[in-house]
Amino acid sequence: MTQGEHNDNLKEELYQLTLDANRRVATNALWVFTHFAAVDMEWLYAKHDQLIDRCLNEKDATKLRLMLNLLLSQPYTEEDIRTDFIDFCLARLTDTRAPYAIRAQCIKLAYEQMKYWPELLDELRQTLEMISCEPLSPGIRSAWKQVMKKILSCNVY
């Protein structure tokens, strides 16, 4: 029902459900957004900063994972980078108590935000090298390898 540009009002209703006090309603609504077609996902681009704000304050791991997944499908430009979200991602990717999926998502999101600046990429590379000494889950290891490959292909080092 929410597919297509003529159903933006239904997308907004669904988005409001992601804010519901009932955890099950909110997580189900977020889950639905993660299964949107790419063309419908573009509607969420306007919610970019609001999603980041929500991630910075979210305590529920499931909701956080779903929102990070939505943010991974959004474009990042040099002009719309938020240093508070970069710091959040760097802190989460090194937090051994954080769920594996969140750590892996934060590795990818950190790269997407930092890729425009060689000095920030160097910081990310150093952080990734630091965590490579610890035992990593297959998901984190995969994200680590993907991002390190991209960093090293930049020929900055």
C-alpha positions in Angstrom: 0.0 0.0 0.0 2.9 2.4 0.6 4.6 1.8 -2.7 4.8 4.5 -5.3 5.1 8.3 -5.1 1.4 8.8 -4.8 1.4 7.0 -1.4 3.7 9.4 0.5 1.0 10.0 3.0 0.9 6.3 3.8 4.7 6.3 4.1 4.4 9.1 6.6 1.8 7.2 8.6 4.1 4.1 8.6 7.1 6.3 9.7 5.0 7.7 12.6 4.5 4.1 13.7 8.3 3.7 14.0 8.0 6.2 16.8 5.2 4.3 18.6 5.6 3.6 22.3 4.8 -0.1 21.7 8.2 -1.7 20.9 6.6 -4.3 18.7 4.8 -1.8 16.6 7.9 0.4 16.2 10.2 -2.5 15.3 7.7 -3.9 12.8 7.3 -0.6 11.1 11.1 -0.1 10.9 11.4 -3.6 9.5 8.9 -2.8 6.8 11.0 0.2 5.7 14.1 -2.1 5.4 12.2 -4.0 2.8 11.2 -1.0 0.6 12.2 -1.0 -3.0 15.0 1.4 -3.8 12.7 3.9 -5.4 10.5 4.0 -2.4 13.5 4.1 -0.1 14.3 7.6 -1.5 11.3 8.9 0.5 13.3 8.3 3.7 16.2 10.6 2.5 14.3 13.5 4.0 14.3 11.8 7.3 18.1 11.4 7.3 18.9 13.7 10.1 16.0 12.6 12.2 17.1 8.9 11.8 20.6 9.9 12.9 19.2 11.8 15.9 17.2 8.7 16.9 20.2 6.4 16.5 22.3 8.6 18.8 19.7 8.2 21.6 18.3 4.7 20.9 18.8 2.1 23.7 16.9 -0.8 22.0 19.4 -2.8 20.0 16.8 -4.1 17.5 15.5 -0.6 16.7 19.0 0.7 16.4 20.1 -2.1 14.1 17.0 -1.4 11.8 17.6 2.3 11.7 21.3 1.9 10.9 20.3 -0.5 8.1 18.0 2.3 6.8 20.9 4.8 7.0 23.2 2.4 5.1 20.9 2.7 2.1 21.1 6.4 2.0 23.6 8.5 0.1 26.3 10.5 2.0 27.8 13.6 0.5 30.7 15.8 1.7 28.2 18.6 2.6 25.9 16.6 4.9 28.3 14.9 7.2 27.6 15.0 10.9 30.6 14.6 13.2 28.4 13.5 16.1 27.3 10.5 14.0 30.9 9.8 12.9 31.9 9.7 16.6 28.9 7.5 17.4 29.9 5.0 14.7 33.6 5.0 15.8 32.6 4.4 19.4 30.2 1.6 18.5 32.5 -0.2 16.1 35.1 -0.5 18.9 32.6 -1.5 21.6 33.0 -5.2 22.2 29.7 -5.2 24.1 27.7 -3.9 21.1 25.9 -6.5 19.0 27.8 -7.8 16.0 25.4 -6.5 13.5 25.5 -2.9 14.9 29.3 -3.0 14.9 29.5 -4.2 11.3 27.0 -1.5 10.3 29.0 1.2 12.1 32.1 0.1 10.2 30.4 0.6 6.9 28.6 3.9 8.0 31.9 5.3 9.3 33.5 4.7 5.9 30.6 6.2 4.0 30.9 9.4 6.0 34.7 9.6 6.2 35.6 8.7 2.6 35.8 12.3 1.5 38.8 13.2 3.7 42.2 11.4 3.7 42.9 12.3 7.3 39.6 10.8 8.5 40.2 7.7 6.4 43.5 7.3 8.1 41.8 7.5 11.4 39.3 4.9 10.4 42.1 2.7 9.1 44.0 2.9 12.4 40.8 2.1 14.3 40.1 -0.9 12.1 43.7 -2.1 12.5 43.2 -1.8 16.3 40.1 -4.0 16.4 41.7 -6.5 14.0 43.7 -7.9 17.0 40.5 -9.0 18.7 38.5 -12.1 17.7 35.9 -10.8 15.2 32.6 -12.4 14.2 32.3 -13.4 10.6 29.9 -10.4 10.0 32.3 -7.9 11.6 35.3 -9.5 9.8 33.5 -9.2 6.4 32.6 -5.5 7.0 36.2 -5.0 8.2 37.6 -6.5 5.0 35.2 -4.7 2.7 36.0 -1.3 4.2 39.8 -1.9 4.5 39.9 -2.8 0.8 38.1 0.4 -0.1 40.4 2.5 2.1 43.6 0.9 0.7 42.3 1.4 -2.8 42.3 5.1 -2.3 46.1 5.1 -2.6 46.4 7.4 0.3 48.9 5.3 2.2 
